[in-house]
Amino acid sequence: MTDDDTLRTGKQANEDTWMAQIEAGLMDGMSFTHAETEQDMEDLVQQAKESSIMMLRIPRATAERGNEAGFEQALCLAHLVGAGVRNKVALAFDGWADDLRELWEIPVVVDFCRGMLGPAGSDQYKAVIIALIDEADLAIEGDRIVDPSAFQLAGSLWLVGTSYPEGIHRRDVSSSTGQYRDLAKALTLRLAMWDRD
């Protein structure tokens, strides 16, 4: 086994395969990147405009910096919104394959996500929500679910639920993913936080 999380089995192998396909351009309309420099930001804007969904990679070392790093990523998303990008970004957290916990169970990831969201009702919060995909919009048409796989993406509902996981996330051995996310509660919380001043 290597340290770069490329050789895995089970759930992580499926995630790695999916992400590798996006990165290699094998999934139409999707791109995969991360931003660290100003030039990365310009590349990010261009990729986001050309993609239907853009996966923003969050390396483990970044997430482990917690709240401050989350705020830095929020600035990145605000830049995208300022450039006209809306509801196109999903998050991809790298480097956690050896950790048996789900991301919402890892305190530093929760802290990172809270730093990314910022205060409820703030300009930061609204920019992040606007930039991220809305899993429900992708998956629901009228009153029926047309694409349940969309709920596996880490968009705005995932970010809100991971920032405040109590009552939204839980382990569920009967589920194919081994976890359960209460999307209705995540949506209610997202809306309540949007309206809060």
Protein Blocks (a to p, Z undefined) as FASTA:
>chain_A
ZZkopacghjllmmmmmmmmmmnopaghiacdddfbfklmmmmmmmmmmpmbdcddddfk
lmmnmmmlmmmmmmmmmmmmmnopahkbccddehilmpmbdfklmmklmmmmmmmnopgh
iaklmmmmmmpccfklmmpghjacfblmlmmpccfklmmmmmmmghkaccdfkbmnopac
dfklmmmmmmmmmmpZZ
